[in-house]
Amino acid sequence: MPSQSKNSIACKNLIKIIGGRWRGRNLSVADEPGLRPTANRIRETLFNWLSLDIASAVCLDCFAGSGALGFEAASRGAQQVVMVEPVASVYRLLQHQIKVFEADQIDVYQGEVMQYLQTCQLQFNFVFIDPPYAKPELRDEVLKGLIEKDLLQHGCKLFIEWPKHEQFELNGEHLTWLKLKNAGQVSYGIAQLLGNG
């Protein structure tokens, strides 16, 4: 069996894009501990909720991982998608898949999301917040950072996912839930920014 080069990336499975121009195409999932792609049924529900709004949107995927949310958004017509990914091997795979898909509207930033928010100059219509389950504090930290840095457009929608056994409340006075749902052991919802004072 040929040996892998030091630059090759181990992949543990494939996930399919559900809708849009790349419907049915596969994304490779890097074989990294804790990497947890958003389940198909959740992605399908999420993008059904967002179907009327995603075209021409500017999106931020705070915890890219497999890239499933970001690629799905781009597939469905998002104008620009920024993915943030701290793990070097996962970042390289995302870069590779952007080239394979010729996805010029997707940019990927290597580093921690809180670091990215410090220098970000964009304002977003949609934000995906799905941190590692081992770091639940990041949900609140990211929400606070997005609001304090004024990175959310008025009416911005935020997808948030967390383990069903945990309690999670929105920490911004101008944020309100539009949708809430459970799927298996996962809770998730869409929040919206109604104003910023």
C-alpha positions, 0 to 999 in steps of 0.5 A: 500500500502506498504511504501517505505523504506528510501533506495528505489529509486523513478523511473518515467519511463523506457528507452530501450537500442537500440543496442548491447548485451543488446538490448531491456532491460530497464533502470529505470530513477530516478525521479529527477528534471532536469533529461533528458535522451538523446532521443532514436532518438538521441542515435540511430543516435549517435551510428550509427555514432560511430558504427565502433569505439565503440568496445574496447573503453574507454568512459567517461559519464560526466553527467550520469543521467539515464545512457542511453549513458554509458549503450548503449556504454557498450552494443555495446562493449566498453571496459570500461565506467566511469559514473560521477553522483553528485546526491546520489539517481541517483548514487545509482540507477546506481550502482544497474543497473550495478549489475543487468546487470552484467556490470563489464566494467562500473564504476560510480563515485559519485561527480561533473565532474570537481572534477573527472577530477582533479584526473582521471588517464585514457585517453578516446576514447569517451566522452559524454558531456550533462550537465543540460540545467540549467548549460550551462557553464559546456560544456566549463568547461568540454572541457577545463578540459579534454584538460588541464588534457590530458585526451583525446587520439589522435582522441578522439570523443566527443558527445555534446548536447545543447538546439537548441536556444543556441549558442555553439562553440568549445573552443579547437583549436585542436577540430573540428566538424565531425557531427552536427544535430538538433532534435526537440529543441535539437542540438548535434554533434560529435567533434574530437580531432585532436592533442594537440600541 
